[in-house]
């Protein structure tokens, strides 16, 4: 596994961020908040992306808060009564940077839902970037596409082809809206297809139900996201103790 990671890293990154330029610049004391669906929600349990960012910027005193929930869409926020709105929680957490993961749940509406999705996404980006949640100015938003569904040779799991056709449409729509709003965009759909192909050649899979990442899957995606964001290789070395602390923090947060 360790010997294969560098090859996969460069293959995937060529798709995510072909220019090699960083998409995000962090500042000391930044509060980074996750928004979105199950992909972002489940990242709290493995912590690989946070671990890499903390390891890269140990003197920055960064704060991560995961505000995502399975089922969230860009135009919805399903929470208990009196929980507070999305804007309330971005204010409470003093968001300087927002990682927004949308498009998966919306994709089930198919081609006929694209126009509404693009309108909702455009409104979200414009409204969010007009705010000052932290008191330090407008938040920096990075938009992430959904990942592809993985083909798993299990008769109890569905063929992902139809879902992937829809996800491809919604990924392209997100890229268009991000470009129109001058917002950094990370195409995880294409990265996922490459990672799945690599895993299949090795007799492995990275999801347990075609679309929810295993721990190994989260480990594989984290370097791709890191390099897309910062235009640099993720830090090496043994960061197991750091990741354990990240996971403990996330458990306490939730």
N, C-alpha and C positions, 0 to 999 in steps of 0.2 A: 504493500500500500504506500509506504513512505517514498519508495523509488518512483512511483507513478504520479505522485502529486505535481511535481514541477511541469511535466509534460502537459497534463490536463490544465494546469493553471495558464500556460501560455496559449493553448488552443482556445480556451474559453475567452480569455481576455481580448484576444484579437477581434472577437465579435462584440464584446461589451463596450469597449472603449478603444477603437482603432487608432485614435490620435495619440494615445499614450499620455495625454494630459490629465492632470488631476481634475476631478469633478467637484471636489469639496475641499475647502480650507477650514480647518478648525482653529478656534481661538481658546486661550486659556480660560478655564471656568465654564466652557460651553455646557449647556444642558441639551442632550440629544434624546428626542422622543420618537418612539415607534408608533405609527398609526397603521391600521389596516386589518387584514383578514387573518386566517389561521397560519399562514406562512410566517408573518411577523409575530403573532401571538406565541407560537411554539418555539420561537428562537430563544425565549426566556429560559427554557428548560435545559438547553445545551450550552448556550453562551459563547459559541466560538467566535462570532463576529465581534462582540463586545471585548472578548479577551484579546483579540488581535489589535483592536484599536487602543485599548488601554496599554498594551505592551509597546505599541509604537509611540505613544504620547504619555509617558509616565509622569511627566511634570505638569501636565495640563489641568489636573484636578477636574476631569470630566465627570459628568453625571448622566447616567442613562436611566430612562423611565419608559417601560413598555406599556402603552395605552391601547394596544391592539386587542381585538377579540374575534374569535371565529364567527363568521357570519357578517362581519362589518362590510359595508360597501361605502363608496365615496359619498353617497347621499344619505346614509343611514348611520345611526348610533344607538343600538339597542342596549339599554341599560336599565337597572332597577329604578323605580320611581325615586325622584329627588337625588339621584346619583350625581347629576350635573352634566352639562353638555360637553361636547368635544372641545369647544373653545374654553369652557371653564377649566377643564383639566389641563389644557395646554398652558393656561395662565398659572394654574396651581404649580405646575412642574417647571414653569419659567423656560419654556422651549425656545432655544436659540437655533436648533437644527431639528428638522423633522424628516424622518425616513417614512415615506408614505407608500404602503404596499396595497394596491387595489387592482381590480380588473378580473379576479378569478370568479367571485360570486356573480358579478354582473354579466360575465360571459355566457351564462346559461340562458340569458334572454336572446342570444343569437344575433344575427345580422340586423334584425328589426329593432334591437335595443341599442345599437351603436350610437345613433344620433343623440339619444337621451344621455347615454353614458358620457359621451364627449362633452356635452353641455354641462353635466354635473361636475365632471372633472375640471373643466375650464373654470367654473364658478368656485370650486374648492380652492384651486391654485390662486386665483385672483383675490378671493376673500382672505385666505390664510396669509398670503404675502403682504397684505395691507395691515396686518396686526403687529402689535409689539408686546408679545406675551412675556418677555423676560425683562423688559425695560431697557434693553440694549439695542433696540431697533428691530426691523422686520426679520422674521425667521428665514433661514436658508433651508429650502425644501429640496429633497432629492426624491424623485419618483421612481418606483420599481415596478416592473411588469410582473404578472404572475409567472410561476414556473410551468413548464409543460407537464402533462400527465405521463407517467412512466409505464411502458409495456412490461408487465410481469407475467411470466408463464404460470398462471394459476387459474384454473377453470372457474374459481369463485369470484374472480375479479374481472371487471369489464375491459373490453378493448378501448384504449384511450383515443382512438383516431378521431371520433366525432368531437370529443371535448377539445382536442388539440387544434382542430380546424377552427373552432370558435376562439380559442385562446390566441391563436395566431392573429386573427382579425382584431382582437381587443388589444393585443400588444402593439400592433401597428397604429391603432387609434391613439393609444397612450403616447407613443413616440411623436405623433403629429401634434397633440395638445401640448406636450412638454416643450416641443420646439417653438410653438407659437407663443408660449409664455416664458421662453428663455429659462427653462427649468432643467437641471441635469436629469438625465433619464438612464436607467440601467436595464438592459434587455436580458432578464433572467430566463425568458422563454427559450431563447436560442442556447444560452449557456446550459440549461437543463438538458436539452436534447443531446448536446455533446457529452455531458457528464454521464447521462444514461447509457449512451453508446459505449463509452469507455468501461462502465461498470458491467454491462452485459457481456463484453468480450472477456471479462474476468470472472464471469459467473456470479456476479453480485447484483444487488439492486439497492437503490438509495431511498426508496419510499416503502411503506408497509401496506399501502392501499392504493397505489398509483399516483397519489398527489400529496400525501403528508410525509415529510422527510423523517427518516430515521436519524439517530445520532450521527451515524456515519455520513448520511446525506447532508446534514447541517455542517458537519466538519468539511465536506467537500465544497459546499457553496461559499463558505465564509471567505476563503482566499480570493475567490472570483469577485465577490462584492468589494473586498478590501482594495484590490488592485484597481478596480473600476473607479472607486471613490478617490483614491490617493495617487494613482499613477505610479505605484511603487510596489515592490514585493512585500508581502507581509513579514513581520519579524519572525525569525526562527527561534530555536531553543525550546527548552521544556517549559511550557507555561501552564502545566496542569494545576499547580497551586493557585495561580491567578484565576484560571477558569472556575475552579471550585469556589473561590470567593465570589465570583460573578454570579454563579448559580445560586449560592446562598443568599446573596443580596436580592436577586430577583424573586426568590421564594418569599423573603420577608416583605418585599414591596407589595406582592399580591396577597 
